[in-house]
Amino acid sequence: MESTTGIPVVTPATGEVVAGPWPCYSNCRHLPERDRWEVYGMAKAARGALEDRGVVMAEAYHDFIARITRELNL
């Protein structure tokens, strides 16, 4: 794939793995359920934005979802 903007294209196969620490969402458990779902959506969006920029996560997506739903008690 070639970039037309001059910005290097990073594919998951060549992307750099960046170590955490990643946010822990347990401190949001006290929030009402509706607010916890909002935090869940923001967490997914934040991860997606990083991946769109070429960041390769060490934590698999399904593990990420399992962790944040567990931490948010959803």
N, C-alpha and C positions, 0 to 999 in steps of 0.2 A: 504494500500500500504506500502511496506517495502523498505527502502533504502539499497542498497548494498554498498554504499560509507561511511556509518556512519553518513551522514548528515541527520538531521531530515527531513521528508517529510511533507510539509505544504500544506494542501488542502484548497481551497477557503472557505470551511465551518468552518475551524479552524484558518484561517489566521487572523493576526492582521490588523485592519483598521488603516491606517496611514493618519493623517491629512496633508494638504498642508503646506505652499502655493505651488501651482503648477505654472509652468511658464505661463505667459500671452504672447500670441503671437502677440498682437496688435502692438507692436513696430517693427514688420517686414512688416507691410502693405506697407511701402514705397518701398519695394524691387520689382523688376520685377516679373511678374507672375510665370515664370519658377522657380525662386529662392524661391518664396512662396510655390510652390508645393514641392520643396526639403525640406523646413522646415516642411511642413505637414508630409512628409514621415519620417523625423527624429523624430518628435513628436510621431507618431504611433509606431515607433521602440523602442523609449525610454520607452513608456508605456508598450509595450509587454515585454521588458527585465525585468522591475520591476515585472510584473505579473508572469513571468517565475521563478523569485526568490521567489515567494510566497506572494508578496505584494498584498493586496486586496484594490482596489480603491473604495472610497466612491462615486465617480462620475461614473455613468453607462457609458459603452463604447459608446453608441449612443449619450449620452449627451456630452461626450468628443469630439467626431467627430463633432457634431454640433457647439460646442464652438470654436474649433480651426479653422474650416472653416469660421465661422463668424469673429473671430479675425484676420484671415489672408485675409479676404475679397475674399474668393474663391467661 
